[in-house]
Amino acid sequence: MDVWQMSLILNDQELFAEWVRDIKTMAHRIISMRKELYRLLTDEFKTPGNWEHIVKQIGMFRCDPTRVMDVRLLIIGG
């Protein structure tokens, strides 16, 4: 999104309200996906390790310190 588009959204009440709704929808979707991933890793697959960082994280992006052995365990099912 460029400056012109952002200016248009921020200066129009209807567009701004729609943008806020979209941001909230996206945030809730990210949170629900993280909860489901956490549930799968801990409850369903019993993946060893502490996965709490997945649900405690704030923001859209995450960089996990995943080791090669962790990935192998996820692939073969532990």
Secondary structure in CASP SS format (residue, H / E / C, confidence):
PFRMAT SS
TARGET T0000
AUTHOR 0000-0000-0000
METHOD secondary structure of the structure
MODEL  1
M C 1.00
D C 1.00
V H 1.00
W H 1.00
Q H 1.00
M H 1.00
S H 1.00
L H 1.00
I H 1.00
L H 1.00
N C 1.00
D C 1.00
Q H 1.00
E H 1.00
L H 1.00
F H 1.00
A H 1.00
E H 1.00
W H 1.00
V H 1.00
R H 1.00
D H 1.00
I H 1.00
K H 1.00
T H 1.00
M H 1.00
A H 1.00
H H 1.00
R H 1.00
I H 1.00
I H 1.00
S H 1.00
M H 1.00
R H 1.00
K H 1.00
E H 1.00
L H 1.00
Y H 1.00
R H 1.00
L H 1.00
L H 1.00
T H 1.00
D H 1.00
E H 1.00
F C 1.00
K C 1.00
T C 1.00
P C 1.00
G C 1.00
N C 1.00
W C 1.00
E H 1.00
H H 1.00
I H 1.00
V H 1.00
K H 1.00
Q C 1.00
I C 1.00
G C 1.00
M C 1.00
F C 1.00
R C 1.00
C C 1.00
D C 1.00
P C 1.00
T C 1.00
R C 1.00
V H 1.00
M H 1.00
D H 1.00
V H 1.00
R H 1.00
L H 1.00
L H 1.00
I H 1.00
I H 1.00
G C 1.00
G C 1.00
END
